[in-house]
Amino acid sequence: MSERRLDSHRTVIASLILLILLTLAAFYAPRFTYPTVVPKVVPPVRPIMPAVQLWLSTADRRLELQRQPDIDMTPRGTSPADVVIDLKKTFQTMVGFGAAMTDSSAWLLQNKLNFFQRRALLRELYGPPPNLGFNMMRLTVGASDFSLKPYTFDDVPFGQTDPQLQHFNITPTLHDLIPTVRQVLAINPGLRIVASSWSAPAWMKTSENLIGGELLPQYESTYADYLVKFLDTYESNGIPIFALTLQNEPGFVPVTYPGMEMPAATRARVIAQYLGPKLAERNPKTQILEWDHNWSQADQTLSVLANPDAARYIDGVAWHCYEGSQYAQGRVHRAFPKKDAYITECSGGDWESAINGELLWFTRELLVTGIRQWARGVIYWNLVLDEQHGPHFGGCALCKGVVTIDSHTGEVTRNDEYYAFAHFSKFVLPGAVRVESTMTDDKGLANVAFQNASDGSVVLVMVNSNVKPFPVSVAQGQTRFEYTMPPESVATFVWNADQANTWARRVLRWLERAR
């Protein structure tokens, strides 16, 4: 028993010692504390602002469509802006820009450039951006003043007629014009071609000559057949025609080159009774454009459009720039808002008024204001001429092409008109919509804005006609930017208003192509 008591006593003592040790360990052990969580100060998220790309040209030719440093956009804030762009207010959808492939232009391209030079120049003019991106062209039905000789597609000996058009042929265009147009179509299959006749064959006219006279009433139906035969023949040669005008400059009778007067009553009758019905069932459809003459005689086209029998077949109005005001386009549009407007001819030249260049006039008056007055497309006159303003048969002796080809060396010179059109054609893509932008003409500025359908990008073209720099502010949505326009300059600004949607559209297009 004594041994058991001793063991019990030892156990109690050991337990007490262990308890004391544990107590001391707990008392002297370092205290553990959880780290204090200090909240981080997160700066407010700033929206990602698109950068504005800029291309600039100056009237003194110091800069010719030169890329400039990007401009940073900032939040719009509450300060007023000179130009406010509203993407929700839209106007016409753009078809495009281009120039006429006259007989003279085609002859120079085929005979003064070698194969490689010609291919390079046509790709530069008609290839997609970063090339010029031309996608419209005007062709003449028969000869114009910019042909090497006068002709139509149904010429017969004097005193003979051909009402069945048995002698119709396009031989004069087979060597130079048709091969050149087909080369352009290989570069840009979406090319939109507008065709215009300068004269009916002589045997259809009161003058019995390609120069002067009017269309004889007994040949009105035959003349419509002649134009349809032209469409069919060119189509069979791989050249589709987007739109047709009945007569180039029907209110003017030239005395040195083919031409023909065609009063409003005659045009309305030919369209209503003959040409319109003949084209109505064609697929693809060839549009009919009325007038094809200057802004100064809007009453003529208003009278034709007021004829319901003719108007039902007319898709739009073609305009020239040589007399009158661009606001004639707006006048006709307000009266007939469903009829399109196109500028189908305007030429620059080495005349006295152009001594300081034509960049500002063509950009401001023809393109900016012409498009603000509802033009869906703008077509310059000759695409190419030589250093002697030709070759040509009568007519304009000082006209310039978009480019000049030296007839001796083949050197290509890009004229002011090239850069005026490039400020649009390289950036405003087919299908773009003109959008609202504040008019600033009273400040010596002109502007017009678009949104491209393909990627949602916004394009603003601005012209500063002032002889001093002009600071301008532009606002769109919740963003704005500031820029000082150099004196006498043209600027094209491009930015993406909605980057997320832009990338989404690109992904969708990629997926569609991948199917």
Secondary structure as UniProt FT lines:
FT   HELIX           2..28
FT   STRAND          51..58
FT   TURN            59..60
FT   STRAND          66..72
FT   STRAND          74..75
FT   STRAND          83..93
FT   STRAND          96..100
FT   HELIX           103..111
FT   HELIX           115..126
FT   TURN            129..130
FT   STRAND          136..141
FT   TURN            145..146
FT   TURN            158..159
FT   TURN            163..164
FT   TURN            166..167
FT   HELIX           171..173
FT   TURN            174..176
FT   HELIX           177..187
FT   TURN            189..190
FT   STRAND          192..197
FT   HELIX           202..204
FT   TURN            206..207
FT   STRAND          214..215
FT   HELIX           217..219
FT   HELIX           220..236
FT   TURN            237..238
FT   STRAND          243..245
FT   TURN            250..251
FT   HELIX           264..270
FT   HELIX           271..275
FT   HELIX           276..280
FT   STRAND          287..294
FT   HELIX           295..297
FT   HELIX           298..305
FT   HELIX           308..311
FT   TURN            312..313
FT   STRAND          316..320
FT   HELIX           327..335
FT   TURN            337..338
FT   STRAND          340..345
FT   HELIX           352..354
FT   TURN            355..356
FT   HELIX           359..361
FT   HELIX           362..369
FT   HELIX           370..372
FT   TURN            373..374
FT   STRAND          375..382
FT   STRAND          384..386
FT   TURN            387..388
FT   STRAND          403..405
FT   TURN            407..409
FT   STRAND          412..414
FT   HELIX           416..425
FT   TURN            426..427
FT   TURN            430..431
FT   STRAND          433..437
FT   HELIX           441..443
FT   STRAND          445..451
FT   TURN            453..455
FT   STRAND          457..464
FT   STRAND          470..476
FT   TURN            477..478
FT   STRAND          479..485
FT   STRAND          489..496
FT   HELIX           499..514
//
